[in-house]
Amino acid sequence: MNEQQKRSTWFWVLIGGSLFALFLAVVVGLAYAIVHTASGGQMPSLGAGLGAGGIGVIDVDGVILNAETPVDQLRKFADDNSIKAIILHIDSPGGGAAASQEIYEEVRRIRSEKKKPIVASIESVGASGAYYIAAGTGKIYANRASIVGSIGVIMEYTNYGDLLKWAKLKNVTIKAGELKDAGSPTRDLTPKEAAYMQGLVDNMHTQFIEDVAAGRSQTAAQIQPLATGQVWTGQQALPLHLIDSIGSFRDTLLATAKQVGISGEPQVVKPVNKRKTLLDALTSPGDLFPGPEKLLERNVGFYFLWR
């Protein structure tokens, strides 16, 4: 077997291993769906049995990739008169730039139009895009050891050009427009493309700074020195005016209830989350078997994300 045949053999071994891993992921996903189909357990509907009113709590956890669910939850709570205030319970390193920004805008809109109090409670992490969202609320609580900040933007992708060369494969691109394939994972950036990408990142960074400044009632000049991408503990963030108070989620809950005139133990209301069933998995194969368009989406990403 010559060297080229050996390389091709190893390449297809890698491909086969990846497909087998995907198959295992599908099996596990289907098993998970079956278990959760059998066990119901959804929370009560919004506004059920609230009496004097309740506090709506929306969990913002994990990497933020899509704004649809939290925005929908915010709107439902905003339109429900039995919900007196909303708490964003945050434990997230951030995520997609546009998704984080969309949630921030919805928070600001509800506060402005509905006049309904929205506060943030940061648990372990409220960084980058998650901090972006928190900055849109009326007050930010965090624990002393919470991770807060990371006002910065990152763009990244995997360049597998050398792997293609090793496997004796070639990428063929036909384009109209010099920068149309900027960020292609099959080759290095040209100096012009690097400057172009840096310009996009810098523009998003400016938007991040301006929105945090607006949400925190400060100027962009005040936020700029803090916009290095670094994080602080909650204890460090307080004198920097990145948060408003040191406190746990319960501290946040009780203080918010008092703010809106709820005496005693406030009733916590969480959105009803529709669980994926086996039928959903079978009728939406795109969720398990992403098509070429989904793979293309992963080439380049702009993130408000702390790692």
N, C-alpha and C positions, 0 to 999 in steps of 0.2 A: 504493500500500500504506500503510495507516494505521499509527500507532505500535504499537497492540496486535498487529497482524498481524506487524510486524517483530520484536517481542519473542518471539512464539510461534515464528516461524521460527528465530530464534537459539537458542531453548530446544531445539527438535528437532534442530538442527545439533549442539548439545552432546551430546544423547542419542545421536545417530547416531555421533558421534566416539567416544563411550565404548564403544558396542557394537563398533565396528571395532577399538578397542584390545583389548577382551576377546577378539575373534576371533583377533587376532594372538597374544595370550598363549596361547590354546588350541593354536594351530598349533605354537608354540615348545615348549609343554609336551609335546605328542604326539611331536614330533621328539626331545626329550630322553628320553622314555620308550623310544622305539624304540632309540636308541643304547645306553641302559643295559640294555635287554633283551638286546641282542646281546653286550654285554661283561659277563661274570659277575663274577668276582673277589671273592668273599666271603672273610672271614677265617676261620681255623679255629674249630671249635666250642670252647665253654668247656672248659677242663681238658685239652685234647688235648696230650699230650706235655710235661707240665709238670715232671716229675721231682720235685725237691725243693719245688716250689711256685712260684707266679707272683704277680705284682701285677696286679690288675684295674684297668684305666684306662677311665673313662667321660668322654667329652667333653661338656661343657656349654657350647655355643657358640650365638651368635646370640640373638635375642629368645626368651624362655621363654614359650610360649603354652600348652603342654600338659605335664602331669606324667607321663602314662602311660608313655612310652618310658623316661625315666630311672629311674622308680620300678621298672619291670619289670627293667631292667638291674641295678639295685642289689640287688633280691631274688635274681636268679639268681647274682650274685657272692657274695651273703651265704650262700646255700645250698650253694655249691660249696666243698668242703673243700680243693681244690687251690689256691684263691685265698686267699692269706695276708693280704692287705690290699687296700684299694681307694683309688685316687686319683681325685678329681674334678678333671679338667683343665679349668679354667674360663676362658672368654674370652667374656663376655657382659655386656651392660648391664642385665640383669634382664628383667622382663616381667610377666606376669599375677600379681596378688597371691596368689590362691588356688593357682595352679600352683606358684609358688615356695615357698609355705608347705607344700604337700603333699610336695615333694621334701625340704625341711628336716626334716619330721616323720619321713620314712622313714629318712633318715640317722641321726637320733637314735635311732630304734627299733632299727636294726641294731646300732649301737654298744652300746646297752643290753642287748638280748636276745641277740645273737649274739657279743658281745664281740670283734667283728672291727674292727681299726683302719681308720678312714677319714680321709684327709687331703685338703686342697685345695691345688691349685697354680694360682695366678692368673697368667695370661699377660699380655695387654695390658689387659684390663678385667675386673674382678670387682666390679660395682657394683649397688646396689639389690637386686633380687630375687636376683641371682647372689651378692652378698655375704651375703644372708639364708641361702642354701643353704650357703655356705662356713662361716658361723658355727656350723653344726650339726656340723661335723667336729671331729676331735680336735686338728688343727694346721693352720694356714694359712701357706703359703709364697707369696711374691710377688716379682717382680723389683723393682728399685729404682724403675723408671719405670712400673710397673703402676699403673692407676687403680683405687682401692679406696674403698669406702664408699657414699655416697649413701643414707643411711638415711632414707628419706622415701617418701611416697605421692603419686601424682598421678592425678587423674581428668580425663579430657578427652573431648570429642566435637565434631563439626562441626555448627554451627548454620547450616542452609541456609534459614532462614525468609525472609530477604530475597530469595533466588533465587526462591522460590515466589511471592512478591509481585510480583517483576519479570515473571515468566512468567504472571501472572494466574491462578495455581493456589491452591487452598485446601486445607489439611489439615483433615480432619473427625475428631474424637475423641469417642467416647462412653465414659464411664468411671463406675465406682463406686469411690469412695475418692479423697479430695482429692489425695493424692500419687501416685496410680497412674501418671500420665504425667510425673512429675518427671524432668527431663533430656530431654524431647522435643526432637529436633533442629529442630523447626519453629518454635520460639519461645524467648524469653528465660526464664530462671528467675525465679520470684517470690521475694521475700525469704524466705518460709517454706521454699521448695524449696531455696534456696541454703544455708540453715542446716541443713536436713535432710541434704543432700549433704556439707556440711562435717563434720557429725557422724559420718557413715560413714567419711570419710577420716581423721578424728582417731582413731577407734576402731581402724582398721587400723594407723595409725602407732604407737599404743600397743602393739598386738600385735607389731609389728616390733621395737620397742625391747625388749620383754620377752623375746622369743625370742632376739634377739642377745645380750642379757645372760645368759640361761640357757646358751646355747651357749658363750659366752666366759668363763663362770664369774665374772661380774661382776654388779653390781646395776643395776637400771634407772636409778638416779640417776647412776651412772657413765657409762652410755651416752647418757643424755638430752642432755648438752651437745654430743655428736657427731652427734645425730640432726637435723641441719638440712637434710639433703638434699645437702650438699656432698661433694666427693670429695677424696682425698689421693693422693699418689704412694705407692708401697710404702715408700719411704724415710721419708716423713712418717708413714705409718700405723704403723710399728713402735713408736715411743715412745708412741703413743696406745693401744697394745695391741689394735689392730684386726687385726693379723696377728702371727704368732709368729716368723717368720724370713724373712730376705732370701735368695732362692735361685731358680734356674731350675727348669724341670720335671725336668731330669736330677738336679739337686741333691735335689729332692723324692723322686724315684724311688730314688736310692741310699740316702738317709737312711731311707726307709720300709722298704726291703729289709733294711737292717741292723737296724732296730727289730724286725722279725719273724723274724730269724735266718736270712735268706737271704744266703749269702756269694757273692762274685763278681758277675758281671753278672746281674741279675734278668731273668726272662722276663716281658715285657709281654703281657697278654692283653686284647684289646678285644672288646666284644660283637659278635655277628654282626648287621649291619643289613640287614633285608630291603629290597631295592630295589624301587621301583615299576616294574612292567612295562606294556607297552602294553595287555595284557589288564586289568590293574588300572584303568588310566585309562578303558577303555571300559565296564567293569562297575561303576565307581564314578563316574558322571558328576557326582555332587554335589561332588566334589573340584574339578572344573573349572568347573561351572556352579552356583554357590551359590544355593540357594533363598531365598525370602523370609525364612525363619527365620534364615539366616546373616547376611543384611543387617541384620536387627533386632538381632543380637548386637553389632553394631558401633556402635550408637548411643551407648552409654555404657560406659566401661571404667575399672576401678580397677587401677592398675599400681604395682609396685615397679620403676620403670624410670628409668635415667639417660639423659638426652639430651645 
